[in-house]
Amino acid sequence: MLETFKLRKFTPDDLQSVMQINRVCLPENYTDYFFMDLYERFPETFIVAEENGKIAGYIMCRVEVGLSNHGLGGLIRKGHVVSIAVMPQSRRKGVAQALINAALEGMRHYKAKLCYLEVRVTNDVGIALYKKLGFEVTRTLDGYYSDGENAYVMTKKL
Ligand SMILES: CC(C)(COP(=O)(O)OP(=O)(O)OC[C@H]1O[C@@H](n2cnc3c(N)ncnc32)[C@H](O)[C@@H]1OP(=O)(O)O)[C@@H](O)C(=O)NCCC(=O)NCCS
């Protein structure tokens, strides 16, 4: 498929566009400080997709240290997808898949050994996307979201 979009790293000039996409696409919204903090700490895993000169999607992540729980032994670095969204008119063109693959590369740069994320148990599209990329459901978090919905934790080894 001919790609109509291109990926690049987030820059501070993108902040308002990314916050707008976040508000349109997801109920979990954050302050500008929160976005900028993740950019400053983990620039390699904050990626945007541009289509026709406008930002159509983003992914932002953080890298944490924690117990492996996946047979990798001891404390490891984990990449955590904090937020990903693609504008409705740009969906189903592989944008999210490309954003995740670019973020996984960034996580490898930070020496993360696995990647995980939370997804609403009713988000069939999100779950299908992550399964396609090799993520597996590893846990359920009861009442994880502020409206009480449960989350699946989905994980992929890097
Ligand atoms: C989830 C989301 C990011 C997917 O973005 P996208 O750019 O349309 O996804 P892609 O085109 O890369 O899709 C990759 C794969 O995901 C799955 N997928 C994506 N959209 C789907 C849909 N509407 N129905 C079923 N499967 C779907 C498919 O397996 C697809 O591969 P395919 O097109 O070869 O079948 C987008 O729908 C979105 O922003 N949703 C609202 C926010 C959200 O739910 N974020 C995730 C929260 S954890």
The ligand as an SDF file (V2000), in Angstrom:
LIG
                    3D

 48 50  0  0  0  0  0  0  0  0999 V2000
   -6.8940    2.4510   17.6760 C   0  0  0  0  0  0  0  0  0  0  0  0
   -6.4130    3.4360   16.5990 C   0  0  0  0  0  0  0  0  0  0  0  0
   -5.1940    4.1900   17.1460 C   0  0  0  0  0  0  0  0  0  0  0  0
   -6.0270    2.6370   15.3360 C   0  0  0  0  0  0  0  0  0  0  0  0
   -5.4770    3.5540   14.3920 O   0  0  0  0  0  0  0  0  0  0  0  0
   -5.3510    3.2030   12.8200 P   0  0  0  0  0  0  0  0  0  0  0  0
   -4.2960    4.0890   12.2660 O   0  0  0  0  0  0  0  0  0  0  0  0
   -6.6840    3.2510   12.1980 O   0  0  0  0  0  0  0  0  0  0  0  0
   -4.8320    1.6810   12.8590 O   0  0  0  0  0  0  0  0  0  0  0  0
   -4.0810    0.9300   11.6480 P   0  0  0  0  0  0  0  0  0  0  0  0
   -4.6060    1.4040   10.3390 O   0  0  0  0  0  0  0  0  0  0  0  0
   -2.6150    1.0050   11.8630 O   0  0  0  0  0  0  0  0  0  0  0  0
   -4.5950   -0.5660   11.8990 O   0  0  0  0  0  0  0  0  0  0  0  0
   -3.7090   -1.6240   12.1730 C   0  0  0  0  0  0  0  0  0  0  0  0
   -4.5210   -2.8680   12.5050 C   0  0  0  0  0  0  0  0  0  0  0  0
   -5.3640   -2.6290   13.6340 O   0  0  0  0  0  0  0  0  0  0  0  0
   -6.6120   -3.3200   13.4550 C   0  0  0  0  0  0  0  0  0  0  0  0
   -7.6930   -2.3470   13.2540 N   0  0  0  0  0  0  0  0  0  0  0  0
   -7.5640   -1.0090   13.0870 C   0  0  0  0  0  0  0  0  0  0  0  0
   -8.7890   -0.4480   12.9380 N   0  0  0  0  0  0  0  0  0  0  0  0
   -9.6740   -1.4500   13.0000 C   0  0  0  0  0  0  0  0  0  0  0  0
  -11.0970   -1.5010   12.9140 C   0  0  0  0  0  0  0  0  0  0  0  0
  -11.8320   -0.3900   12.7520 N   0  0  0  0  0  0  0  0  0  0  0  0
  -11.7010   -2.7050   13.0540 N   0  0  0  0  0  0  0  0  0  0  0  0
  -10.9840   -3.8230   13.2300 C   0  0  0  0  0  0  0  0  0  0  0  0
   -9.6210   -3.8510   13.3080 N   0  0  0  0  0  0  0  0  0  0  0  0
   -8.9910   -2.6760   13.2060 C   0  0  0  0  0  0  0  0  0  0  0  0
   -6.4540   -4.1410   12.1960 C   0  0  0  0  0  0  0  0  0  0  0  0
   -5.8530   -5.3690   12.5610 O   0  0  0  0  0  0  0  0  0  0  0  0
   -5.4800   -3.2770   11.4130 C   0  0  0  0  0  0  0  0  0  0  0  0
   -4.7710   -3.9900   10.4330 O   0  0  0  0  0  0  0  0  0  0  0  0
   -5.4310   -4.1170    8.9490 P   0  0  0  0  0  0  0  0  0  0  0  0
   -5.8660   -2.7370    8.5290 O   0  0  0  0  0  0  0  0  0  0  0  0
   -4.3080   -4.6640    8.1140 O   0  0  0  0  0  0  0  0  0  0  0  0
   -6.5870   -5.0520    9.1180 O   0  0  0  0  0  0  0  0  0  0  0  0
   -7.5230    4.4450   16.2090 C   0  0  0  0  0  0  0  0  0  0  0  0
   -8.6960    3.7270   15.8510 O   0  0  0  0  0  0  0  0  0  0  0  0
   -7.8700    5.4290   17.3090 C   0  0  0  0  0  0  0  0  0  0  0  0
   -7.2570    6.4920   17.4330 O   0  0  0  0  0  0  0  0  0  0  0  0
   -8.8860    5.0610   18.1330 N   0  0  0  0  0  0  0  0  0  0  0  0
   -9.2910    5.9260   19.2520 C   0  0  0  0  0  0  0  0  0  0  0  0
   -8.2150    6.0240   20.3040 C   0  0  0  0  0  0  0  0  0  0  0  0
   -7.8330    4.6700   20.8810 C   0  0  0  0  0  0  0  0  0  0  0  0
   -8.6490    3.7810   21.0450 O   0  0  0  0  0  0  0  0  0  0  0  0
   -6.5380    4.5300   21.1910 N   0  0  0  0  0  0  0  0  0  0  0  0
   -6.0140    3.3220   21.7930 C   0  0  0  0  0  0  0  0  0  0  0  0
   -6.2760    3.3470   23.2340 C   0  0  0  0  0  0  0  0  0  0  0  0
   -5.3940    2.0460   24.0810 S   0  0  0  0  0  0  0  0  0  0  0  0
  1  2  1  0
  2  3  1  0
  2  4  1  0
  2 36  1  0
  4  5  1  0
  5  6  1  0
  6  7  2  0
  6  8  1  0
  6  9  1  0
  9 10  1  0
 10 11  2  0
 10 12  1  0
 10 13  1  0
 13 14  1  0
 14 15  1  0
 15 16  1  0
 15 30  1  0
 16 17  1  0
 17 18  1  0
 17 28  1  0
 18 19  1  0
 18 27  1  0
 19 20  2  0
 20 21  1  0
 21 22  1  0
 21 27  2  0
 22 23  1  0
 22 24  2  0
 24 25  1  0
 25 26  2  0
 26 27  1  0
 28 29  1  0
 28 30  1  0
 30 31  1  0
 31 32  1  0
 32 33  2  0
 32 34  1  0
 32 35  1  0
 36 37  1  0
 36 38  1  0
 38 39  2  0
 38 40  1  0
 40 41  1  0
 41 42  1  0
 42 43  1  0
 43 44  2  0
 43 45  1  0
 45 46  1  0
 46 47  1  0
 47 48  1  0
M  END
$$$$
